[in-house]
Each structure stands twice: as structure tokens, then as C-alpha cells.
Amino acid sequence: MMDFKLGDNGDILIVSGKFELLNTIQESVKQRLNISLRTFLGEYFLDISQGIPYRQQIFNKGITPKETDAIFLAKILEDTDVIKVTSFSSIYTSSTRGYDLKFEVLTTDGLLRVNLPNITPNDEVDYTPANDFVISPSCRTEGFMSGGDGDIIHKVI
């Protein structure tokens, strides 16, 4: 499977008018993990069940480091190309409410080291809900007639 390569700003990378693609499974896994571990639960408007519960659990009082790590480990292991996590360390800085992750995973393409520094509540993207979004057809139909086999046929103009 080919994935588009994303630039540092998160946009699809285009060089000399051509889309850049990821060349290895490891590049693809690293990019997917970076996206999924930095996505706040409810942030992705097309599927609000996706993401890490940063606001709901991680950045709130009362959650233990073990519980937080379990959330991240479960998300990492959801990736289809991750076989197992071989090492994992995390640091939560309460003054900045920042979370640093370093881990190594065994992928179908070998070992991969990932470093995700300083995930903070400020990383969340606030999208305006698209409640007024309406899809309208770009063509209209004109007349209906019955086909010889009983099917309804209509002319699109």
C-alpha cells in the first residue's frame, strides 16, 4: 500500500509538481503512528470516535501514568503493521501539560524507533462543525421509461 508523504506542517508533500510517496513500510508506520497518537478524541470530524482521549482523560487529574501508557500502547498496537512494542517510555510534564513518548516497535519491515515530543492540549485542532453541509446533485433527470426487461431507465441531462 502506498501512502502520501506529509510535510512538517501535516500537508501532503508536493515536490516539483509531483506527490511524494512513502517508500517503505517503516516510513508509513511512523507517519500513521504520528498521526493517530497526535489526534485528539473527537477532533476528526468525519469520525469523532478516532483519537486519543487527551481532554477526556490524559490531561485531567486522577489518571495514573500506567493508565496513560496503556492508552498509548493500545493505540500503537492497533496499527496493522506493528507486531509488538519492544520498548516504551513516557514523560508527563505537569507545568506545560506536555506528554513525551519514545518507543520502539517491531514492524513487518523490522524495528522502528519513534519519538513524539511535547504533545500538549494546544496541539488540538478546533474544527467548526459542518452542520449546514448539503450535498446536491450535479445533474438532473428527465423522464422515466420502462426498459424491455422491466427495469426503469431514466435519461440524465
N, C-alpha and C positions, 0 to 999 in steps of 0.2 A: 504494500500500500504506500502510495506517495503522499506526502504532506507538503503544504506550502510552508516555506521558511518565514518566520516572523522576525521583524527587526526589533531593536531595543525598545521601541515605542509600542510594540504589540501589533503593528500593521503588517500586512503581507509585504514581504521584501521584493521589490522590483529593481532589477539592475539592467541597464541598457535596454529598457523596454520589455524585459522578459521576467516572468515569475521565477524566483529562486525556489528550488525544491530541497527538501532534506534528503541526504544521500544514504543514511544508514538507519537501522532500527534504533540504535542508541540515540542518535540526534532526535528522532521522532519521539522516543520515550521521554527524553529530557524535556522537550518542548511541551508535550502533553502534561507531564507532571507539574511543570512550572505553571501552566495554565490552570489545571484543576486545583492545585494547592493554594493558588492566589485568588481563586474565585470565591467570593463570599456567598454563603447560602442565601438564596433569594435574589441575587444580583443579576443573574442571567434571565432576562425577561421571557425568553422562549421556553425555559424550563426552570422554574423557581425552586425545584427540588434539588437542583445541582449546586454543589459548592460545599465549603467548609463552614460550620456554624460559628464563625468568629464572634459576631454580635450576640448570638443567642447563648453561647457557652464559653468560648475560649477567652474573650476579653472581659468576662464578668468574674466577680468574686465567687469563690466556693469550688471551682473546678481544680482538681489536683493535676500536677504535671503528668502523672501516669495516665489519667483520663484524657488529657490533651494529646499526649503522644499516641494513645490508642486511636483517636480520631484520625490523626495524620497517617498512621500505619495502615489503617483500614482503607483509606483513600488511595494510598500508594499501591496497595495490593490489588485494587480494582483494575489497574491497567493490565490489559491482556498480554503484553509482552514482558511483564515483570513476573519472574519466577519466585523470588524471595528477597526479603530485605536482609542484607548481610551485616550492616551496621547502621546505627541511628543515634543522633544526638540532637538535643534541642535546648535552647536558652530563651527564657522569657524575661524581658526587662520591664519591670513594672513602671518605672519612671516614664518610659516612652510608649509603654504598652506594645512593645515590639516583640516579635517572635522570630528567632533564627533557627533554621533547620539545616542540618548536614546529614546526609545519609548515602549509603551505597546499596545498590540493588543488583541482583543477578538478573540479566535480561536474556531473552532468546539469542542475543548477539554478544553476550559477555557481560563483564562487570561495568557498572556505570556509577560515577560519583556525582552527586547533586548537592549544590549549596544554594539555599534560598535565604538570603539575609533580610532581616528587618521588615517583616510583614507587619503592618500596623493598621489600625482602623482607618487611617487616611487613605489606604490603598483602594478602598471600596469605591466603585463607580456608581453614581446615582443616576439611574435612567428614569426618565419620565414615562409612566405607563402609557401605552398606546391604546387607550380605551376607545378613541374615536377612529381607529384604523378600520377602513372599509375597503374590501376588495370588490371591484366592479368589473364585469366582463368587458373585454375589449372588442367584442363583436356582437352582433345581434342575429337572431334567426328570423327567417322569413318563410312562413307557410310550413305546413306539415303534409306529408303524403304517405301512404302505405306502400311498402315495398312488396314485391311479388311473394315473398316468403312470410309476410305478416309483420315484418319489422317496420318500425316507424322511422322514416327518413325525413330529415329537415335540411333545408338549404341555409348555409351560413354565408352572410354577406358582410 
